[in-house]
Amino acid sequence: MDIGSKIKKLRRQKGLTLEELASRSELTKGFLSQLENNLTSPSIDSLDDILEALGSSLSEFFRVYKNDQIVFGKSDFFVSEKEDHTIHWIVPNTQKNQMEPILLELASGGESFELAPHSGEEFGYVLEGSVVLVCDEKRHTVRRGETFYLTGRTFHRLINEKKTTARVLWVSTPPLF
């Protein structure tokens, strides 16, 4: 691992000069410069002081992130078909992520599952057709090209009252579909 370059990158992300980092970490500007240029190595205590000044920690600094999949195709999707709606989980294994997108297809007269109150937020974009968003029995019509955004404090669901299928990109944070 290139410790010096990684420290330099963190420092720049925080918008700090070498002098500011030196002051915050109680180390010399010269030492930090040598460190960033890989001319010296820090002790564990010095590295811990530097990372604390940068708002990080040793465990975060040395955490290795595997190259997670970034692009997903139809072969990655999981589909659940019900009588009046179909859910396409368009990003697999989202339980580990901070948000969960689905593609919801509602047949004519179809309804989504009802979501119970939760601590997160939700966003939807109607791709085709229109839907009625019902939040604590208040009704809001959302047409093609329109969006909805709500906190999860109420019971809510989507209804398709039209004769054509509606398609909605629906994103929840945290994952709960």
C-alpha positions in Angstrom: 0.0 0.0 0.0 1.2 3.5 -0.9 0.6 5.1 2.5 2.1 8.5 1.5 -0.1 9.0 -1.6 -3.2 7.8 0.3 -2.5 10.4 3.1 -1.9 13.1 0.5 -5.2 12.2 -1.2 -7.1 12.3 2.1 -5.5 15.7 3.0 -6.5 17.2 -0.3 -10.0 15.8 0.0 -10.3 17.6 3.3 -8.9 20.8 1.7 -6.0 21.0 4.2 -2.5 22.3 3.5 0.5 20.5 4.8 0.9 23.2 7.4 -2.7 22.8 8.6 -2.4 19.0 8.9 0.9 19.5 10.7 -0.8 21.7 13.2 -3.7 19.4 13.7 -1.6 16.2 14.1 1.2 17.9 16.1 3.8 16.7 13.6 6.2 18.8 11.5 5.4 20.0 8.0 8.7 18.5 6.8 7.9 15.1 8.2 4.5 15.1 6.5 6.0 16.2 3.2 8.5 13.3 3.3 5.7 10.9 4.3 3.5 12.0 1.4 6.5 11.6 -1.0 7.2 8.1 0.4 10.6 9.2 1.7 9.9 8.1 5.2 7.4 5.8 7.0 5.3 6.8 10.0 5.1 5.0 13.3 1.7 3.5 14.2 1.2 6.4 16.7 2.1 9.1 14.1 -0.2 7.5 11.5 -3.0 7.3 14.0 -2.5 11.0 14.9 -2.5 12.0 11.2 -5.6 9.9 10.4 -7.4 11.4 13.4 -6.6 14.9 12.2 -8.0 13.8 8.8 -11.2 12.5 10.3 -10.4 8.9 9.7 -9.1 5.9 11.6 -6.5 3.1 11.1 -9.2 0.5 10.4 -10.8 2.7 7.7 -7.4 3.6 6.2 -6.4 0.0 5.8 -9.8 -1.4 4.9 -9.6 -3.2 1.6 -12.6 -2.7 -0.7 -13.2 -5.5 -3.2 -14.2 -4.4 -6.6 -18.0 -4.8 -6.3 -20.0 -5.1 -9.4 -20.9 -1.7 -10.8 -23.0 -2.4 -13.9 -26.0 -4.8 -13.8 -27.8 -6.4 -16.8 -31.0 -8.4 -17.1 -29.2 -11.6 -16.2 -28.5 -10.1 -12.8 -32.1 -9.1 -12.1 -34.4 -11.1 -9.8 -38.0 -11.0 -10.8 -41.0 -11.7 -8.6 -44.3 -12.0 -10.4 -47.6 -11.7 -8.6 -51.1 -11.6 -10.0 -51.3 -7.8 -10.2 -47.7 -6.6 -10.0 -44.2 -7.7 -10.9 -41.1 -6.6 -9.0 -37.7 -6.5 -10.8 -34.8 -6.3 -8.2 -32.5 -4.5 -10.6 -29.5 -4.5 -8.2 -28.9 -7.8 -6.6 -28.1 -8.2 -2.9 -28.9 -4.7 -1.9 -29.3 -5.5 1.8 -25.7 -4.6 2.2 -26.2 -1.2 0.5 -27.7 2.0 1.7 -30.5 2.1 -0.8 -32.5 -0.4 -2.8 -33.9 0.3 -6.3 -36.6 -1.8 -7.9 -38.6 -1.6 -11.1 -42.3 -2.1 -10.2 -44.8 -3.1 -12.9 -48.4 -2.7 -12.0 -51.1 -4.3 -14.2 -54.3 -2.4 -14.8 -56.1 -2.4 -11.4 -53.0 -3.6 -9.6 -51.7 -2.6 -6.3 -48.2 -2.7 -4.8 -47.5 -4.2 -1.4 -48.2 -1.8 1.4 -45.1 -0.5 3.1 -45.3 0.0 6.9 -43.8 3.1 8.6 -40.0 3.0 8.7 -37.1 5.3 9.4 -36.0 5.7 5.8 -37.0 7.6 2.7 -38.3 6.7 -0.7 -38.2 8.1 -4.2 -40.2 7.0 -7.3 -40.1 7.9 -10.9 -43.0 6.9 -13.1 -41.6 5.5 -16.4 -44.9 4.5 -18.0 -48.6 5.0 -17.2 -49.6 6.7 -14.0 -50.1 5.5 -10.4 -51.9 6.7 -7.3 -49.7 7.0 -4.3 -51.7 6.4 -1.2 -50.2 7.7 2.0 -52.3 7.2 5.1 -55.3 7.1 2.8 -54.5 10.4 1.1 -54.3 10.0 -2.6 -51.7 11.6 -5.0 -51.7 10.9 -8.7 -48.2 10.6 -10.2 -48.1 10.5 -14.0 -45.4 9.4 -16.5 -42.3 11.6 -16.1 -43.3 12.7 -12.6 -41.7 11.7 -9.3 -42.6 11.2 -5.7 -40.4 11.5 -2.7 -41.5 10.7 0.9 -40.3 9.8 4.3 -41.3 6.4 5.6 -43.4 7.7 8.5 -46.7 6.5 7.0 -48.3 3.4 5.6 -48.2 3.8 1.8 -48.7 1.9 -1.4 -49.2 2.4 -5.2 -52.3 1.7 -7.2 -52.8 1.6 -11.0 -56.3 2.7 -11.8 -55.7 3.0 -15.6 -56.2 0.4 -18.3 -52.5 0.2 -19.2 -49.5 -1.2 -17.2 -47.6 1.3 -15.1 -43.9 1.0 -14.6 -42.2 2.8 -11.7 -38.5 3.0 -10.7 -38.8 2.9 -6.9 -35.8 3.5 -4.6 -35.8 3.0 -0.8 -33.3 3.8 1.8 -32.6 1.8 3.8 -33.4 -1.3 1.7 -36.8 -2.8 2.6 -38.3 -4.2 -0.5 
